[in-house]
Amino acid sequence: MRIINLKIAASVLFVAAALAMAPMASADSVTFNLSSNNLGIAGSVGTMTIVDAGANQVLVTITMNAGFSVKLNGGDFAFNGPSNLSLAGVSGFSADANSGLSFLHLQTSQNISQFGSFAFDFTKVNGQPNGVVSANTVTFVLTGSGLSASQFTSVALHFCTASGSSCSPNTGFTTNGPGTTPVPEPGSLGLLGTGLVGLGGLIRRRLSSTAV
């Protein structure tokens, strides 16, 4: 009876180890550092992060560094990589405290300053209060068939050289270097799985010596 119990325990441990060491499903995410611009400003002016938000959806979050903001009136939000973006696919648009915004136009194969052509260029934000022409943080959801964060290869943005909602006389365009995806750290479940495998091996060796 004791040998049978040990065999059952070993089997349970190996199953638990396999489950613990299996990769966990996680949303794709890519962050673009807006480190190039046409105004000669050194360093990054902000970041654009694109993360899977559900089936066929991604959440776009633009966060500008101190001293810079996203241009809304007449602004451009350009993307390369996906093939099926549309005006109808934009939802959940907010800029700082203002929600319910929308893009008025979508241009394709649009040249953005010296940075080249972008496949999709959303322009002219509609719905913000009078006097609000820029924002420090902008978020919106893009929906399209088969859309995922990993499809985005480059982005561009119309920005202001001042923080807050009133922009500045000096505006420019910024784009990114290669996007970066977060590198997962070793998970506690993976470490647990390694320990369970070792414990299971000890039990199997004990079973073998008992059977002799």
Secondary structure by P-SEA (a helix, b strand, c coil): caaaaaaaaaaaaaaaaaaaacccbbbbbbbbcccccccccccccbbbbbbbccccbbbbbbbbcccbbbbcccbbbbbccccccccccccccccccccccccccccccccccccccccccccccccccccccccccccbbbbcccccccccccbbbbbbcccccccccccccccccccccccccccaaaaaaaaaaaaaaaaaaaaaaaac
